[in-house]
Each structure stands twice: as C-alpha cells, then as structure tokens.
C-alpha cells in the first residue's frame, strides 16, 4: 500500500463526515464539500478517523490520491485555504467593487474579475490580494486566473 494511504485522516471536532456508497461528504464551519471516491478504493470510518485501502494492488496510487483529496476537503471545511498575491509594478492596484475584483495592471482599461461563488477575495492593501475558500482546487484556480492577466516578468521581477 502507498505510504500516503497508510496514514489515516483524523476528523477534527466540528466537522461531520458522511460516507455513502462512492460519495464522501464533509460539513464544517466553512461550508460543505463532496468527493466522489474511485471505484478501486474502499473508505472506512471508525473512531473519528478515515482509512483508505485499495481493492486491488494496482490501485495503491489511487488510494493515496483519494486520501490526499479527502484530507484537503476536511481541512477546507474546518480551516479553509488561502492564497496571497502581490502586485509588483508601477501603478498596479487592486480593489473590490461589490462582488468583482478590479485590477489596474498597466493596460489601457481596468481588468474586472467576477468572483466565483464559494470564494472570498480581500484586498488589505492596494497591492495585495487575498483569496480564501474551502475548496483548495478552486482557490488555486482563481489565483491562477488572476495571475494570468499579467504574469510575472522573469527577468525584471
């Protein structure tokens, strides 16, 4: 069995995890998330822990992947995830306008990014953007989308 899949996932207090068939649901203070379990992996819940085991030896890697995804879901509904972006450039600014993020990135027009549901964006200063949410993959994707408007210059910084 893979090393990652061998260690169980502990369920913190305040998080409810429900495993029904091939679907795992977690609810906490930051919302609720669902995960579809791969058919070659079995999940068992006992004493506040989740253990993952492959059905066949070739599914070792998938058991480790499912364990890592489940760990991310549990951490997301309990603590949440956060990404910080820093705008470095003359005149680069970010500000929230309602539910949209307005970015001034040196173009002739401001770039407006519509914040997806389940994600919160804060701008503590004009050159800093903080992206928060329960789903690690969505938080990372939103950060990548915002960064793609003006990627860093590799030679100047």
VMD Tcl script that builds the backbone (N, CA, C; Angstrom):
set m [mol new atoms 471]
animate dup $m
set s [atomselect $m all]
$s set {name element resname resid chain x y z} {
  {N N UNK 1 A 0.850 -1.176 0.000}
  {CA C UNK 1 A 0.000 0.000 0.000}
  {C C UNK 1 A 0.894 1.236 0.000}
  {N N UNK 2 A 0.414 2.311 -0.619}
  {CA C UNK 2 A 1.218 3.522 -0.710}
  {C C UNK 2 A 1.415 4.135 0.669}
  {N N UNK 3 A 2.498 4.869 0.827}
  {CA C UNK 3 A 2.812 5.459 2.132}
  {C C UNK 3 A 1.773 6.485 2.550}
  {N N UNK 4 A 1.272 7.237 1.590}
  {CA C UNK 4 A 0.277 8.257 1.908}
  {C C UNK 4 A -1.015 7.601 2.375}
  {N N UNK 5 A -1.436 6.531 1.711}
  {CA C UNK 5 A -2.701 5.880 2.046}
  {C C UNK 5 A -2.638 5.139 3.374}
  {N N UNK 6 A -1.444 4.801 3.836}
  {CA C UNK 6 A -1.326 4.061 5.097}
  {C C UNK 6 A -1.745 4.892 6.301}
  {N N UNK 7 A -1.470 6.189 6.284}
  {CA C UNK 7 A -1.809 7.011 7.445}
  {C C UNK 7 A -3.276 7.429 7.373}
  {N N UNK 8 A -4.003 7.290 8.474}
  {CA C UNK 8 A -5.425 7.652 8.460}
  {C C UNK 8 A -5.620 9.166 8.508}
  {N N UNK 9 A -6.787 9.603 8.091}
  {CA C UNK 9 A -7.166 11.011 8.143}
  {C C UNK 9 A -7.990 11.207 9.408}
  {N N UNK 10 A -7.528 12.087 10.302}
  {CA C UNK 10 A -8.284 12.354 11.521}
  {C C UNK 10 A -9.342 13.415 11.232}
  {N N UNK 11 A -10.511 13.203 11.794}
  {CA C UNK 11 A -11.624 14.127 11.606}
  {C C UNK 11 A -11.678 15.044 12.820}
  {N N UNK 12 A -11.431 16.345 12.657}
  {CA C UNK 12 A -11.451 17.259 13.801}
  {C C UNK 12 A -12.875 17.469 14.319}
  {N N UNK 13 A -12.961 17.939 15.552}
  {CA C UNK 13 A -14.281 18.216 16.112}
  {C C UNK 13 A -14.893 19.410 15.384}
  {N N UNK 14 A -16.178 19.361 15.175}
  {CA C UNK 14 A -16.854 20.412 14.430}
  {C C UNK 14 A -17.014 20.088 12.958}
  {N N UNK 15 A -16.486 18.947 12.525}
  {CA C UNK 15 A -16.606 18.526 11.130}
  {C C UNK 15 A -17.390 17.219 11.094}
  {N N UNK 16 A -18.433 17.176 10.288}
  {CA C UNK 16 A -19.228 15.964 10.109}
  {C C UNK 16 A -18.872 15.349 8.765}
  {N N UNK 17 A -18.450 14.082 8.790}
  {CA C UNK 17 A -18.096 13.377 7.565}
  {C C UNK 17 A -19.077 12.229 7.387}
  {N N UNK 18 A -19.650 12.141 6.200}
  {CA C UNK 18 A -20.628 11.113 5.891}
  {C C UNK 18 A -20.167 10.381 4.644}
  {N N UNK 19 A -20.069 9.072 4.726}
  {CA C UNK 19 A -19.616 8.264 3.598}
  {C C UNK 19 A -20.770 7.366 3.167}
  {N N UNK 20 A -21.359 7.678 2.019}
  {CA C UNK 20 A -22.476 6.903 1.489}
  {C C UNK 20 A -22.099 6.369 0.118}
  {N N UNK 21 A -21.890 5.085 0.036}
  {CA C UNK 21 A -21.526 4.474 -1.236}
  {C C UNK 21 A -20.185 4.987 -1.728}
  {N N UNK 22 A -20.181 5.575 -2.908}
  {CA C UNK 22 A -18.950 6.096 -3.505}
  {C C UNK 22 A -18.820 7.602 -3.306}
  {N N UNK 23 A -19.622 8.178 -2.415}
  {CA C UNK 23 A -19.607 9.634 -2.206}
  {C C UNK 23 A -19.260 9.940 -0.760}
  {N N UNK 24 A -18.304 10.848 -0.580}
  {CA C UNK 24 A -17.892 11.276 0.749}
  {C C UNK 24 A -18.248 12.750 0.896}
  {N N UNK 25 A -18.984 13.087 1.953}
  {CA C UNK 25 A -19.412 14.465 2.189}
  {C C UNK 25 A -18.849 14.947 3.505}
  {N N UNK 26 A -18.376 16.188 3.525}
  {CA C UNK 26 A -17.850 16.798 4.746}
  {C C UNK 26 A -18.527 18.147 4.938}
  {N N UNK 27 A -18.973 18.402 6.179}
  {CA C UNK 27 A -19.604 19.678 6.517}
  {C C UNK 27 A -18.896 20.265 7.717}
  {N N UNK 28 A -18.628 21.559 7.639}
  {CA C UNK 28 A -17.965 22.255 8.734}
  {C C UNK 28 A -18.370 23.711 8.742}
  {N N UNK 29 A -17.610 24.507 9.490}
  {CA C UNK 29 A -17.968 25.922 9.626}
  {C C UNK 29 A -17.772 26.709 8.336}
  {N N UNK 30 A -16.951 26.217 7.407}
  {CA C UNK 30 A -16.713 26.918 6.141}
  {C C UNK 30 A -17.583 26.407 5.000}
  {N N UNK 31 A -18.545 25.531 5.289}
  {CA C UNK 31 A -19.428 25.035 4.238}
  {C C UNK 31 A -19.393 23.529 4.141}
  {N N UNK 32 A -19.811 23.029 3.001}
  {CA C UNK 32 A -19.869 21.591 2.755}
  {C C UNK 32 A -19.234 21.284 1.407}
  {N N UNK 33 A -18.488 20.181 1.361}
  {CA C UNK 33 A -17.847 19.736 0.125}
  {C C UNK 33 A -18.093 18.246 -0.058}
  {N N UNK 34 A -18.136 17.810 -1.309}
  {CA C UNK 34 A -18.343 16.406 -1.641}
  {C C UNK 34 A -17.169 15.898 -2.466}
  {N N UNK 35 A -16.948 14.586 -2.376}
  {CA C UNK 35 A -15.880 13.947 -3.137}
  {C C UNK 35 A -16.379 12.601 -3.623}
  {N N UNK 36 A -16.188 12.316 -4.902}
  {CA C UNK 36 A -16.517 11.006 -5.451}
  {C C UNK 36 A -15.306 10.099 -5.274}
  {N N UNK 37 A -15.517 8.976 -4.597}
  {CA C UNK 37 A -14.435 8.027 -4.321}
  {C C UNK 37 A -14.252 7.121 -5.533}
  {N N UNK 38 A -13.007 6.863 -5.875}
  {CA C UNK 38 A -12.676 5.989 -7.001}
  {C C UNK 38 A -13.195 4.576 -6.721}
  {N N UNK 39 A -13.679 3.869 -7.746}
  {CA C UNK 39 A -14.233 2.525 -7.516}
  {C C UNK 39 A -13.231 1.506 -6.981}
  {N N UNK 40 A -11.940 1.722 -7.184}
  {CA C UNK 40 A -10.933 0.766 -6.719}
  {C C UNK 40 A -10.453 1.042 -5.299}
  {N N UNK 41 A -11.086 1.971 -4.592}
  {CA C UNK 41 A -10.649 2.348 -3.247}
  {C C UNK 41 A -11.816 2.176 -2.283}
  {N N UNK 42 A -11.526 1.582 -1.117}
  {CA C UNK 42 A -12.543 1.471 -0.070}
  {C C UNK 42 A -12.208 2.448 1.049}
  {N N UNK 43 A -13.246 3.041 1.613}
  {CA C UNK 43 A -13.085 4.003 2.702}
  {C C UNK 43 A -13.837 3.463 3.903}
  {N N UNK 44 A -13.173 3.462 5.062}
  {CA C UNK 44 A -13.847 3.044 6.294}
  {C C UNK 44 A -13.669 4.140 7.335}
  {N N UNK 45 A -14.747 4.375 8.087}
  {CA C UNK 45 A -14.755 5.421 9.099}
  {C C UNK 45 A -14.962 4.775 10.456}
  {N N UNK 46 A -14.017 5.038 11.376}
  {CA C UNK 46 A -14.122 4.489 12.726}
  {C C UNK 46 A -13.349 5.374 13.689}
  {N N UNK 47 A -13.947 5.660 14.836}
  {CA C UNK 47 A -13.302 6.400 15.924}
  {C C UNK 47 A -12.740 7.747 15.473}
  {N N UNK 48 A -13.468 8.463 14.661}
  {CA C UNK 48 A -13.030 9.784 14.235}
  {C C UNK 48 A -11.886 9.772 13.245}
  {N N UNK 49 A -11.710 8.662 12.544}
  {CA C UNK 49 A -10.647 8.564 11.547}
  {C C UNK 49 A -11.180 7.908 10.284}
  {N N UNK 50 A -10.617 8.291 9.173}
  {CA C UNK 50 A -10.919 7.664 7.892}
  {C C UNK 50 A -9.691 6.908 7.426}
  {N N UNK 51 A -9.894 5.660 7.012}
  {CA C UNK 51 A -8.787 4.872 6.472}
  {C C UNK 51 A -9.121 4.497 5.031}
  {N N UNK 52 A -8.103 4.466 4.206}
  {CA C UNK 52 A -8.257 4.187 2.787}
  {C C UNK 52 A -7.458 2.942 2.447}
  {N N UNK 53 A -8.059 2.068 1.630}
  {CA C UNK 53 A -7.383 0.844 1.220}
  {C C UNK 53 A -7.734 0.553 -0.236}
  {N N UNK 54 A -6.750 0.096 -1.010}
  {CA C UNK 54 A -7.044 -0.260 -2.399}
  {C C UNK 54 A -7.732 -1.624 -2.466}
  {N N UNK 55 A -8.606 -1.797 -3.444}
  {CA C UNK 55 A -9.270 -3.086 -3.632}
  {C C UNK 55 A -8.316 -4.067 -4.291}
  {N N UNK 56 A -7.521 -3.586 -5.225}
  {CA C UNK 56 A -6.531 -4.432 -5.899}
  {C C UNK 56 A -5.170 -3.744 -5.813}
  {N N UNK 57 A -4.092 -4.495 -5.906}
  {CA C UNK 57 A -2.755 -3.913 -5.716}
  {C C UNK 57 A -2.407 -2.792 -6.693}
  {N N UNK 58 A -2.946 -2.821 -7.883}
  {CA C UNK 58 A -2.622 -1.788 -8.868}
  {C C UNK 58 A -3.244 -0.443 -8.506}
  {N N UNK 59 A -4.152 -0.419 -7.537}
  {CA C UNK 59 A -4.836 0.821 -7.165}
  {C C UNK 59 A -4.190 1.503 -5.966}
  {N N UNK 60 A -2.958 1.130 -5.628}
  {CA C UNK 60 A -2.255 1.745 -4.498}
  {C C UNK 60 A -2.159 3.261 -4.651}
  {N N UNK 61 A -1.766 3.685 -5.829}
  {CA C UNK 61 A -1.586 5.120 -6.064}
  {C C UNK 61 A -2.905 5.871 -5.917}
  {N N UNK 62 A -3.982 5.262 -6.384}
  {CA C UNK 62 A -5.282 5.922 -6.309}
  {C C UNK 62 A -5.757 6.030 -4.862}
  {N N UNK 63 A -5.411 5.064 -4.022}
  {CA C UNK 63 A -5.781 5.142 -2.603}
  {C C UNK 63 A -5.073 6.324 -1.943}
  {N N UNK 64 A -3.811 6.540 -2.286}
  {CA C UNK 64 A -3.082 7.690 -1.756}
  {C C UNK 64 A -3.656 9.005 -2.255}
  {N N UNK 65 A -4.061 9.026 -3.522}
  {CA C UNK 65 A -4.668 10.235 -4.083}
  {C C UNK 65 A -5.994 10.549 -3.405}
  {N N UNK 66 A -6.827 9.540 -3.210}
  {CA C UNK 66 A -8.124 9.746 -2.551}
  {C C UNK 66 A -7.937 10.219 -1.113}
  {N N UNK 67 A -6.924 9.696 -0.434}
  {CA C UNK 67 A -6.653 10.125 0.937}
  {C C UNK 67 A -6.255 11.596 0.966}
  {N N UNK 68 A -5.394 12.007 0.036}
  {CA C UNK 68 A -4.951 13.402 -0.009}
  {C C UNK 68 A -6.113 14.338 -0.348}
  {N N UNK 69 A -6.972 13.945 -1.287}
  {CA C UNK 69 A -8.126 14.774 -1.635}
  {C C UNK 69 A -9.097 14.885 -0.466}
  {N N UNK 70 A -9.290 13.787 0.252}
  {CA C UNK 70 A -10.177 13.802 1.419}
  {C C UNK 70 A -9.593 14.677 2.524}
  {N N UNK 71 A -8.297 14.602 2.733}
  {CA C UNK 71 A -7.635 15.454 3.727}
  {C C UNK 71 A -7.835 16.930 3.380}
  {N N UNK 72 A -7.723 17.266 2.096}
  {CA C UNK 72 A -7.924 18.651 1.665}
  {C C UNK 72 A -9.360 19.113 1.890}
  {N N UNK 73 A -10.316 18.231 1.660}
  {CA C UNK 73 A -11.723 18.588 1.875}
  {C C UNK 73 A -11.987 18.832 3.353}
  {N N UNK 74 A -11.488 17.960 4.209}
  {CA C UNK 74 A -11.715 18.104 5.649}
  {C C UNK 74 A -11.034 19.366 6.167}
  {N N UNK 75 A -9.808 19.616 5.731}
  {CA C UNK 75 A -9.119 20.836 6.155}
  {C C UNK 75 A -9.832 22.079 5.622}
  {N N UNK 76 A -10.371 21.987 4.423}
  {CA C UNK 76 A -11.058 23.124 3.822}
  {C C UNK 76 A -12.323 23.517 4.558}
  {N N UNK 77 A -13.141 22.535 4.946}
  {CA C UNK 77 A -14.384 22.880 5.648}
  {C C UNK 77 A -14.119 23.253 7.096}
  {N N UNK 78 A -12.961 22.872 7.632}
  {CA C UNK 78 A -12.635 23.201 9.024}
  {C C UNK 78 A -11.886 24.534 9.128}
  {N N UNK 79 A -10.784 24.676 8.390}
  {CA C UNK 79 A -9.937 25.872 8.477}
  {C C UNK 79 A -10.054 26.762 7.244}
  {N N UNK 80 A -10.182 26.161 6.082}
  {CA C UNK 80 A -10.197 26.906 4.831}
  {C C UNK 80 A -8.793 27.054 4.260}
  {N N UNK 81 A -8.733 27.504 3.021}
  {CA C UNK 81 A -7.462 27.705 2.339}
  {C C UNK 81 A -7.332 29.159 1.931}
  {N N UNK 82 A -6.094 29.597 1.780}
  {CA C UNK 82 A -5.824 30.998 1.477}
  {C C UNK 82 A -4.628 31.094 0.544}
  {N N UNK 83 A -4.744 31.954 -0.454}
  {CA C UNK 83 A -3.628 32.274 -1.338}
  {C C UNK 83 A -3.450 33.776 -1.340}
  {N N UNK 84 A -2.210 34.231 -1.313}
  {CA C UNK 84 A -1.905 35.662 -1.334}
  {C C UNK 84 A -1.163 35.984 -2.625}
  {N N UNK 85 A -1.631 37.023 -3.293}
  {CA C UNK 85 A -0.969 37.523 -4.490}
  {C C UNK 85 A -0.509 38.943 -4.220}
  {N N UNK 86 A 0.695 39.251 -4.681}
  {CA C UNK 86 A 1.237 40.592 -4.503}
  {C C UNK 86 A 1.440 41.212 -5.879}
  {N N UNK 87 A 0.944 42.421 -6.051}
  {CA C UNK 87 A 1.085 43.135 -7.316}
  {C C UNK 87 A 2.342 43.991 -7.255}
  {N N UNK 88 A 3.291 43.689 -8.141}
  {CA C UNK 88 A 4.544 44.435 -8.183}
  {C C UNK 88 A 4.636 45.105 -9.545}
  {N N UNK 89 A 4.578 46.412 -9.550}
  {CA C UNK 89 A 4.656 47.177 -10.788}
  {C C UNK 89 A 4.198 48.598 -10.538}
  {N N UNK 90 A 4.690 49.517 -11.330}
  {CA C UNK 90 A 4.336 50.922 -11.162}
  {C C UNK 90 A 2.872 51.109 -11.553}
  {N N UNK 91 A 2.079 51.585 -10.617}
  {CA C UNK 91 A 0.674 51.849 -10.873}
  {C C UNK 91 A -0.236 50.643 -10.796}
  {N N UNK 92 A 0.292 49.477 -10.404}
  {CA C UNK 92 A -0.546 48.285 -10.295}
  {C C UNK 92 A -1.362 48.377 -9.014}
  {N N UNK 93 A -2.683 48.202 -9.142}
  {CA C UNK 93 A -3.570 48.293 -7.988}
  {C C UNK 93 A -4.682 47.260 -8.105}
  {N N UNK 94 A -5.230 46.888 -6.947}
  {CA C UNK 94 A -6.389 46.001 -6.896}
  {C C UNK 94 A -7.368 46.552 -5.878}
  {N N UNK 95 A -8.650 46.455 -6.195}
  {CA C UNK 95 A -9.677 46.869 -5.245}
  {C C UNK 95 A -10.958 46.099 -5.538}
  {N N UNK 96 A -11.729 45.859 -4.483}
  {CA C UNK 96 A -13.008 45.181 -4.626}
  {C C UNK 96 A -14.085 46.211 -4.954}
  {N N UNK 97 A -14.915 45.882 -5.920}
  {CA C UNK 97 A -16.064 46.715 -6.278}
  {C C UNK 97 A -17.287 45.808 -6.267}
  {N N UNK 98 A -17.950 45.751 -5.113}
  {CA C UNK 98 A -19.079 44.838 -4.957}
  {C C UNK 98 A -18.576 43.406 -4.923}
  {N N UNK 99 A -19.039 42.585 -5.861}
  {CA C UNK 99 A -18.583 41.197 -5.928}
  {C C UNK 99 A -17.566 40.989 -7.041}
  {N N UNK 100 A -16.986 42.067 -7.542}
  {CA C UNK 100 A -15.981 41.995 -8.599}
  {C C UNK 100 A -14.655 42.546 -8.097}
  {N N UNK 101 A -13.574 41.983 -8.625}
  {CA C UNK 101 A -12.230 42.467 -8.329}
  {C C UNK 101 A -11.771 43.310 -9.509}
  {N N UNK 102 A -11.434 44.560 -9.243}
  {CA C UNK 102 A -10.971 45.463 -10.292}
  {C C UNK 102 A -9.457 45.583 -10.186}
  {N N UNK 103 A -8.768 45.262 -11.275}
  {CA C UNK 103 A -7.308 45.273 -11.312}
  {C C UNK 103 A -6.825 46.316 -12.310}
  {N N UNK 104 A -5.908 47.152 -11.880}
  {CA C UNK 104 A -5.241 48.098 -12.767}
  {C C UNK 104 A -3.833 47.560 -12.981}
  {N N UNK 105 A -3.583 47.034 -14.180}
  {CA C UNK 105 A -2.336 46.312 -14.436}
  {C C UNK 105 A -1.522 46.894 -15.584}
  {N N UNK 106 A -1.692 48.163 -15.854}
  {CA C UNK 106 A -0.904 48.794 -16.899}
  {C C UNK 106 A -1.541 48.730 -18.267}
  {N N UNK 107 A -2.738 48.174 -18.377}
  {CA C UNK 107 A -3.455 48.181 -19.641}
  {C C UNK 107 A -4.172 49.518 -19.787}
  {N N UNK 108 A -4.766 49.750 -20.941}
  {CA C UNK 108 A -5.500 50.995 -21.158}
  {C C UNK 108 A -6.852 50.990 -20.452}
  {N N UNK 109 A -7.237 49.849 -19.908}
  {CA C UNK 109 A -8.517 49.710 -19.224}
  {C C UNK 109 A -8.326 48.849 -17.971}
  {N N UNK 110 A -9.160 49.020 -16.959}
  {CA C UNK 110 A -9.059 48.141 -15.791}
  {C C UNK 110 A -9.608 46.750 -16.121}
  {N N UNK 111 A -9.008 45.739 -15.525}
  {CA C UNK 111 A -9.454 44.362 -15.704}
  {C C UNK 111 A -10.420 44.045 -14.568}
  {N N UNK 112 A -11.614 43.570 -14.909}
  {CA C UNK 112 A -12.627 43.240 -13.903}
  {C C UNK 112 A -12.784 41.727 -13.859}
  {N N UNK 113 A -12.598 41.155 -12.671}
  {CA C UNK 113 A -12.715 39.708 -12.472}
  {C C UNK 113 A -13.930 39.433 -11.597}
  {N N UNK 114 A -14.872 38.646 -12.105}
  {CA C UNK 114 A -16.063 38.272 -11.335}
  {C C UNK 114 A -15.689 37.140 -10.382}
  {N N UNK 115 A -15.888 37.356 -9.100}
  {CA C UNK 115 A -15.509 36.376 -8.082}
  {C C UNK 115 A -16.507 35.224 -8.109}
  {N N UNK 116 A -16.028 33.966 -8.264}
  {CA C UNK 116 A -16.953 32.834 -8.284}
  {C C UNK 116 A -17.571 32.574 -6.908}
  {N N UNK 117 A -18.666 31.839 -6.923}
  {CA C UNK 117 A -19.364 31.516 -5.682}
  {C C UNK 117 A -18.509 30.565 -4.845}
  {N N UNK 118 A -18.495 30.768 -3.543}
  {CA C UNK 118 A -17.703 29.934 -2.643}
  {C C UNK 118 A -16.305 30.472 -2.401}
  {N N UNK 119 A -15.944 31.556 -3.062}
  {CA C UNK 119 A -14.624 32.169 -2.920}
  {C C UNK 119 A -14.814 33.591 -2.410}
  {N N UNK 120 A -13.974 33.984 -1.453}
  {CA C UNK 120 A -13.977 35.371 -0.993}
  {C C UNK 120 A -12.622 35.984 -1.302}
  {N N UNK 121 A -12.644 37.211 -1.758}
  {CA C UNK 121 A -11.411 37.926 -2.086}
  {C C UNK 121 A -11.371 39.195 -1.261}
  {N N UNK 122 A -10.219 39.442 -0.647}
  {CA C UNK 122 A -9.997 40.650 0.138}
  {C C UNK 122 A -8.789 41.380 -0.427}
  {N N UNK 123 A -8.791 42.690 -0.262}
  {CA C UNK 123 A -7.640 43.498 -0.660}
  {C C UNK 123 A -7.211 44.328 0.548}
  {N N UNK 124 A -6.327 43.769 1.412}
  {CA C UNK 124 A -5.891 44.515 2.589}
  {C C UNK 124 A -5.124 45.784 2.239}
  {N N UNK 125 A -4.411 45.771 1.128}
  {CA C UNK 125 A -3.751 46.974 0.628}
  {C C UNK 125 A -3.983 47.020 -0.881}
  {N N UNK 126 A -3.558 48.097 -1.509}
  {CA C UNK 126 A -3.790 48.239 -2.947}
  {C C UNK 126 A -2.966 47.271 -3.776}
  {N N UNK 127 A -1.894 46.739 -3.197}
  {CA C UNK 127 A -1.020 45.851 -3.962}
  {C C UNK 127 A -1.071 44.412 -3.469}
  {N N UNK 128 A -2.064 44.073 -2.677}
  {CA C UNK 128 A -2.160 42.714 -2.150}
  {C C UNK 128 A -3.576 42.187 -2.335}
  {N N UNK 129 A -3.676 40.933 -2.796}
  {CA C UNK 129 A -4.960 40.268 -2.992}
  {C C UNK 129 A -4.928 38.970 -2.199}
  {N N UNK 130 A -5.929 38.756 -1.350}
  {CA C UNK 130 A -6.032 37.542 -0.540}
  {C C UNK 130 A -7.263 36.778 -1.006}
  {N N UNK 131 A -7.052 35.526 -1.424}
  {CA C UNK 131 A -8.127 34.676 -1.928}
  {C C UNK 131 A -8.368 33.584 -0.898}
  {N N UNK 132 A -9.619 33.442 -0.447}
  {CA C UNK 132 A -9.956 32.458 0.581}
  {C C UNK 132 A -11.130 31.614 0.118}
  {N N UNK 133 A -11.144 30.356 0.581}
  {CA C UNK 133 A -12.252 29.465 0.266}
  {C C UNK 133 A -12.046 28.111 0.897}
  {N N UNK 134 A -13.061 27.265 0.812}
  {CA C UNK 134 A -12.994 25.934 1.405}
  {C C UNK 134 A -12.387 24.915 0.447}
  {N N UNK 135 A -12.555 25.106 -0.848}
  {CA C UNK 135 A -12.076 24.155 -1.844}
  {C C UNK 135 A -10.683 24.562 -2.316}
  {N N UNK 136 A -9.700 23.743 -2.008}
  {CA C UNK 136 A -8.307 24.064 -2.332}
  {C C UNK 136 A -8.092 24.215 -3.838}
  {N N UNK 137 A -8.725 23.367 -4.615}
  {CA C UNK 137 A -8.550 23.424 -6.060}
  {C C UNK 137 A -9.139 24.710 -6.644}
  {N N UNK 138 A -10.299 25.127 -6.167}
  {CA C UNK 138 A -10.916 26.355 -6.680}
  {C C UNK 138 A -10.132 27.591 -6.260}
  {N N UNK 139 A -9.614 27.600 -5.030}
  {CA C UNK 139 A -8.812 28.739 -4.573}
  {C C UNK 139 A -7.565 28.870 -5.444}
  {N N UNK 140 A -6.907 27.762 -5.712}
  {CA C UNK 140 A -5.723 27.784 -6.562}
  {C C UNK 140 A -6.039 28.192 -7.991}
  {N N UNK 141 A -7.185 27.746 -8.508}
  {CA C UNK 141 A -7.566 28.101 -9.871}
  {C C UNK 141 A -7.892 29.582 -9.992}
  {N N UNK 142 A -8.571 30.141 -8.989}
  {CA C UNK 142 A -8.874 31.576 -9.011}
  {C C UNK 142 A -7.581 32.381 -8.955}
  {N N UNK 143 A -6.638 31.951 -8.102}
  {CA C UNK 143 A -5.349 32.641 -8.021}
  {C C UNK 143 A -4.616 32.567 -9.359}
  {N N UNK 144 A -4.670 31.414 -10.020}
  {CA C UNK 144 A -4.011 31.263 -11.320}
  {C C UNK 144 A -4.690 32.122 -12.387}
  {N N UNK 145 A -6.021 32.219 -12.329}
  {CA C UNK 145 A -6.746 33.051 -13.298}
  {C C UNK 145 A -6.373 34.521 -13.143}
  {N N UNK 146 A -6.304 34.992 -11.903}
  {CA C UNK 146 A -5.953 36.394 -11.659}
  {C C UNK 146 A -4.509 36.657 -12.078}
  {N N UNK 147 A -3.629 35.725 -11.755}
  {CA C UNK 147 A -2.210 35.881 -12.090}
  {C C UNK 147 A -1.992 35.872 -13.601}
  {N N UNK 148 A -2.855 35.171 -14.336}
  {CA C UNK 148 A -2.695 35.051 -15.786}
  {C C UNK 148 A -2.955 36.368 -16.516}
  {N N UNK 149 A -3.634 37.314 -15.875}
  {CA C UNK 149 A -3.855 38.604 -16.531}
  {C C UNK 149 A -2.535 39.322 -16.796}
  {N N UNK 150 A -1.589 39.214 -15.878}
  {CA C UNK 150 A -0.281 39.837 -16.047}
  {C C UNK 150 A 0.736 38.955 -15.331}
  {N N UNK 151 A 1.280 37.928 -16.020}
  {CA C UNK 151 A 2.249 37.049 -15.366}
  {C C UNK 151 A 3.520 37.805 -15.005}
  {N N UNK 152 A 4.263 37.315 -14.012}
  {CA C UNK 152 A 5.496 37.998 -13.623}
  {C C UNK 152 A 6.523 37.987 -14.752}
  {N N UNK 153 A 7.257 39.070 -14.842}
  {CA C UNK 153 A 8.346 39.172 -15.813}
  {C C UNK 153 A 9.532 38.392 -15.244}
  {N N UNK 154 A 10.024 37.352 -15.939}
  {CA C UNK 154 A 11.065 36.509 -15.347}
  {C C UNK 154 A 12.420 37.198 -15.202}
  {N N UNK 155 A 12.675 38.242 -15.974}
  {CA C UNK 155 A 13.989 38.865 -15.936}
  {C C UNK 155 A 14.028 40.132 -15.101}
  {N N UNK 156 A 12.897 40.785 -14.918}
  {CA C UNK 156 A 12.870 42.014 -14.133}
  {C C UNK 156 A 12.299 41.810 -12.739}
  {N N UNK 157 A 11.416 40.823 -12.582}
  {CA C UNK 157 A 10.821 40.562 -11.269}
  {C C UNK 157 A 9.397 40.958 -11.183}
}
mol reanalyze $m
mol bondsrecalc $m
mol representation Tube
mol addrep $m
